[in-house]
Amino acid sequence: MTTKPSLFSELRRRNVFRVALTYAVVAWLLIEIASVFLPMLDAPEWIITTFVVLLALGFALALFISWSFEMTPEGLKRTQDLSPDEVIPYWSRRKFARFIIGVAVTAFVLSAYQLLQPKRAATFSQSEPVSISQSSTAGSPSEDARNVRPVERMLRDLDAQWSKAAAAKDLEQTIAYYSDDAIALPPNAASASTKEAIRNTWKDLLASPGLIITWKPTRVELGRSADLAWVSGTYALTMTDAAGRAINDRGKYLEIWKRQADGKWKCGADMWNSDLPSSAPIAPDKK
């Protein structure tokens, strides 16, 4: 009378445990490699997420194949179709241990590299309209061009947050994006060279009846020093005049951003002008 093998012994006989361990360690190595090199290629974050999901699905597939099939000199064969005297090649325990340890050590080194290297890219939360979320993305003027793209994304995000603050008519948050020594150059008006003058410029604009204001950056350039950058884009503005008539304006703007002593970026110079003909009756406006 033959005894039916237990599930554990059958899993072991079919090398399911070895396949699971091998797949897990190799997948860990692949994830670490992707985490290191994809940011260098400026790849979007969804790529690494998709990669991890595919590896998880592949894990289930690998376990199914290891249970249902065996690798023979003639190729894959269903386990149930193998004859008792079938020769199945396999790694010795020593070779298997060397392989697993080697891959695991490589993955661990890559993981340690990511944890210990300086953080160069800023992460922004679009759900924080009241705070300016930013961090330094370049440690010194001598850093290489790989830091340019993260800084560009950071400045685009900051400018987008700035536009949302103005659209919400939040005066304090709007002027918080200016540095203490900033200068604003509005059209058809004197320059505002102090923080208080800039506050008054925005205060008057945000108090305009029916105001709807938005702007969007279209180009970002980083200076050689990595502490200076300029942002240009387009704006759209709608408001009503004293007679209740709608005024629709559109134009372009140019901002000079400077990295402050604390590592944060703020606008040091801001100018804008309308695309409409000079004969059109438009009011002083902001992006």
Salt bridges, closest charged atoms under 4 A:
GLU10 OE2 - ARG13 NH2 2.66
GLU10 OE2 - ARG14 NE 2.70
ASP42 OD2 - ARG149 NH2 2.96
ASP42 OD1 - ARG153 NH1 2.16
GLU74 OE1 - LYS77 NZ 3.88
GLU86 OE2 - LYS77 NZ 3.54
ASP144 OD2 - ARG146 NH2 2.87
GLU152 OE1 - ARG149 NE 3.66
GLU172 OE2 - ARG199 NH1 2.40
ASP180 OD1 - LYS195 NZ 3.74
ASP181 OD2 - LYS258 NZ 3.04
GLU196 OE1 - ARG199 NE 3.57
GLU221 OE2 - ARG219 NE 3.25
ASP227 OD1 - ARG259 NH2 2.55
ASP241 OD2 - ARG245 NE 3.05
GLU255 OE2 - LYS287 NZ 2.51
ASP270 OD2 - LYS286 NZ 1.99
ASP270 OD2 - LYS287 NZ 3.21
ASP275 OD1 - LYS252 NZ 2.87
